[in-house]
Amino acid sequence: MEHLSPEGKRTQVADVKGVAVYTPNAQRKIILPLATGPDYRTGKLEVIYVPSQDKSDIPLARAALTLRP
């Protein structure tokens, strides 16, 4: 997971490996501890799903959440 500041700076704030994605589940809830440093009141949080390391680096999915104070 990355924090994207309003100025465009990207900071990795969390990383999880081995999350299984099952279908037909419409959603999955997970709690991630976020790194200290970025101002989480502004910018965006972006989650990017990529295949395991032995596969392509092309993202399978991505989603962003706009942060507001």
VENBELLIN-V494691 format. One record per residue. N is the residue number from 1. RES is the residue in one small letter. PSI is psi in whole degrees, -180 to 180 (* if undefined). Layout:
N/RES/PSI + N/RES/PSI
This chain:
1/m/140 + 2/e/148 + 3/h/130 + 4/l/113 + 5/s/162 + 6/p/-25 + 7/e/-6 + 8/g/4 + 9/k/129 + 10/r/133 + 11/t/125 + 12/q/126 + 13/v/-12 + 14/a/154 + 15/d/129 + 16/v/135 + 17/k/146 + 18/g/28 + 19/v/121 + 20/a/142 + 21/v/116 + 22/y/144 + 23/t/147 + 24/p/30 + 25/n/128 + 26/a/-26 + 27/q/164 + 28/r/133 + 29/k/137 + 30/i/143 + 31/i/124 + 32/l/129 + 33/p/132 + 34/l/145 + 35/a/150 + 36/t/156 + 37/g/-68 + 38/p/155 + 39/d/102 + 40/y/4 + 41/r/-14 + 42/t/165 + 43/g/-150 + 44/k/153 + 45/l/131 + 46/e/128 + 47/v/132 + 48/i/125 + 49/y/123 + 50/v/153 + 51/p/169 + 52/s/163 + 53/q/-28 + 54/d/3 + 55/k/-167 + 56/s/153 + 57/d/3 + 58/i/125 + 59/p/141 + 60/l/-34 + 61/a/159 + 62/r/151 + 63/a/150 + 64/a/147 + 65/l/122 + 66/t/128 + 67/l/141 + 68/r/145 + 69/p/*
